[in-house]
């Protein structure tokens, strides 16, 4: 499963003597109370670590004293999500194969521990009930995700064929996803690439960090505008990979803290923003059914546009 961040359930377990030498998939199955096939899927998705190393080989043997970290966004065996017609849903485009939605900040993409309902998936199932048979049972139709407090575009598959095609396109970096972020500081170059592996923090399992034990992650950036007082910049960002919290972690690693981000960023003095200034503004891909290139755009969320207006004209604008 291609990841782009979302609500996390992190479990850390120490391997005792009775499990010495057992295969990782059996250990995960026992810890979560799920089937071996479900455990294998979690391992293959990079959601299981031994110590600080992400392990994707299900046959790996564990040793007494190993620490197994399970970074799963749903627990296998949960009841299927319920349809909730009362929830709002902004549909940008839909046909028989896909739905493109514009997710507002504050909405969790799919049910997870602590968020059993009120999610984007609950709203989608009310309008598109056929999604229940597409993809994974706890996140039907979902091929990529946005963090709860990130707004913007997502594509959802309405058929299993579309799901399979879009998941492959994500994994092979054939989906163009572009974001807008307002950050503290200013890049020395007008464009560049951040290549640094992202993984679970050993100090705080709810945070991600740059670590050689993480998974490869690539973010491209370009400078769109900048202000001198305060020193902030508006960046355009394009993803090659979709690791959990990738953009925020990559930018913070260079001192470009996302405005309003309570986890990796910092507030902007004199301006109130209750969410990170991060918006998924553009989405483009080859349509999974007819093979034509399609693209979609989303205007900045009103609270983000209001902050830009409050800042006044930038001191420098890049075309």
FENCOR-V745818 format. One record per residue. N is the residue number from 1. NEAR is the number of other C-alpha atoms within 8 Angstrom. D_LAST is the distance of its C-alpha to the last C-alpha in Angstrom with 2 decimals. Layout:
<<N	NEAR	D_LAST> <N	NEAR	D_LAST>>
//
This chain:
<<1	6	35.56> <2	10	31.83> <3	9	30.95> <4	13	28.03> <5	12	29.87> <6	12	32.33> <7	10	35.53> <8	11	37.68> <9	11	41.41> <10	10	42.25> <11	7	45.85> <12	8	47.27> <13	7	50.71> <14	9	53.02> <15	13	54.93> <16	8	58.66> <17	7	61.54> <18	4	62.27> <19	11	58.88> <20	11	59.22> <21	8	58.33> <22	10	57.07> <23	11	54.12> <24	12	50.85> <25	12	50.64> <26	10	54.13> <27	10	53.34> <28	11	50.21> <29	13	52.28> <30	8	54.96> <31	6	52.66> <32	8	50.81> <33	7	53.76> <34	10	51.87> <35	7	52.73> <36	10	52.25> <37	6	49.80> <38	10	47.65> <39	13	47.87> <40	10	46.85> <41	8	43.74> <42	11	42.72> <43	14	43.32> <44	10	41.40> <45	9	38.40> <46	10	38.34> <47	11	39.67> <48	13	42.70> <49	13	43.02> <50	11	46.04> <51	8	45.69> <52	9	42.06> <53	8	41.70> <54	13	40.21> <55	11	42.84> <56	9	42.28> <57	8	45.74> <58	11	48.18> <59	7	51.23> <60	8	50.45> <61	9	53.54> <62	12	53.46> <63	10	55.56> <64	11	57.35> <65	8	55.23> <66	10	51.89> <67	11	49.34> <68	12	47.86> <69	12	44.69> <70	12	43.93> <71	10	40.37> <72	10	40.76> <73	10	39.02> <74	11	42.10> <75	9	45.73> <76	8	47.41> <77	5	50.12> <78	7	48.56> <79	5	49.26> <80	6	46.73> <81	11	44.17> <82	7	45.39> <83	11	43.78> <84	10	42.82> <85	9	42.27> <86	5	41.75> <87	8	38.40> <88	6	35.21> <89	10	32.97> <90	7	29.71> <91	9	29.65> <92	9	26.50> <93	7	28.33> <94	9	31.77> <95	6	34.12> <96	6	37.21> <97	11	35.42> <98	12	32.49> <99	13	31.21> <100	12	27.62> <101	14	27.72> <102	13	25.43> <103	12	27.14> <104	10	27.27> <105	9	27.46> <106	7	31.07> <107	11	32.26> <108	13	33.73> <109	12	33.15> <110	11	36.77> <111	14	40.13> <112	12	40.79> <113	11	43.23> <114	4	42.86> <115	10	40.95> <116	9	43.58> <117	8	42.15> <118	11	39.54> <119	13	36.92> <120	12	34.49> <121	13	37.06> <122	16	39.79> <123	16	37.81> <124	12	36.94> <125	14	40.62> <126	10	41.71> <127	7	39.66> <128	8	39.82> <129	9	43.17> <130	9	43.10> <131	13	40.58> <132	9	43.57> <133	8	44.47> <134	14	41.02> <135	11	40.06> <136	8	41.41> <137	9	43.85> <138	11	42.26> <139	11	38.67> <140	12	39.27> <141	14	36.44> <142	12	33.98> <143	13	32.13> <144	12	29.48> <145	11	29.15> <146	11	27.07> <147	12	28.41> <148	12	30.33> <149	10	27.89> <150	15	24.69> <151	14	23.70> <152	14	22.19> <153	15	22.95> <154	12	25.97> <155	11	27.89> <156	12	31.68> <157	16	34.24> <158	15	37.09> <159	13	39.23> <160	10	40.36> <161	7	39.17> <162	13	35.62> <163	16	35.83> <164	9	36.99> <165	9	34.32> <166	11	31.41> <167	12	32.80> <168	8	33.02> <169	10	29.45> <170	12	28.28> <171	9	30.53> <172	6	29.33> <173	9	25.58> <174	8	25.12> <175	10	23.49> <176	11	19.71> <177	11	19.20> <178	12	15.92> <179	12	16.09> <180	13	14.40> <181	12	16.18> <182	12	16.53> <183	14	18.30> <184	12	20.30> <185	10	19.31> <186	10	16.31> <187	7	15.85> <188	4	16.76> <189	6	14.34> <190	7	10.67> <191	8	12.02> <192	8	15.62> <193	8	18.51> <194	9	21.27> <195	8	24.58> <196	10	27.49> <197	12	30.35> <198	18	30.67> <199	12	34.16> <200	12	36.49> <201	10	37.19> <202	6	40.81> <203	4	41.08> <204	7	39.78> <205	9	39.88> <206	8	37.67> <207	8	34.72> <208	12	32.73> <209	9	31.99> <210	12	31.02> <211	9	34.26> <212	7	35.53> <213	10	37.74> <214	13	34.81> <215	10	33.04> <216	9	30.21> <217	13	26.77> <218	11	23.30> <219	15	19.96> <220	12	16.56> <221	12	13.83> <222	10	10.21> <223	14	9.11> <224	11	6.86> <225	12	8.78> <226	14	12.19> <227	11	15.39> <228	7	18.21> <229	5	21.12> <230	5	21.47> <231	10	19.50> <232	13	17.34> <233	14	14.00> <234	12	12.17> <235	13	11.90> <236	12	11.30> <237	12	14.58> <238	11	16.40> <239	11	20.17> <240	9	22.60> <241	10	25.55> <242	11	26.57> <243	11	28.80> <244	10	30.00> <245	10	27.61> <246	13	25.54> <247	7	22.15> <248	11	23.87> <249	13	26.20> <250	12	23.69> <251	11	21.46> <252	12	24.64> <253	8	25.99> <254	6	23.35> <255	8	23.89> <256	12	20.77> <257	14	22.94> <258	18	21.64> <259	14	22.29> <260	13	25.38> <261	13	26.50> <262	9	30.28> <263	5	30.93> <264	10	28.40> <265	13	26.26> <266	10	27.20> <267	11	26.99> <268	8	24.97> <269	5	27.50> <270	4	27.97> <271	7	26.20> <272	7	28.04> <273	11	26.48> <274	5	29.07> <275	10	26.91> <276	13	24.15> <277	15	20.58> <278	11	19.89> <279	12	19.10> <280	14	19.25> <281	14	16.60> <282	13	16.81> <283	14	19.89> <284	11	20.72> <285	10	23.97> <286	9	26.81> <287	9	29.21> <288	10	32.41> <289	6	34.76> <290	5	33.58> <291	7	31.18> <292	6	28.26> <293	8	24.66> <294	8	23.65> <295	8	20.50> <296	9	20.14> <297	8	17.74> <298	10	18.75> <299	5	17.55> <300	9	17.76> <301	10	21.42> <302	6	22.71> <303	7	23.59> <304	9	20.13> <305	9	18.53> <306	8	21.39> <307	10	20.65> <308	8	17.07> <309	8	18.64> <310	6	21.33> <311	7	19.07> <312	6	17.83> <313	5	14.62> <314	9	12.75> <315	8	13.44> <316	7	10.02> <317	8	6.55> <318	6	3.76> <319	3	0.00>>
//
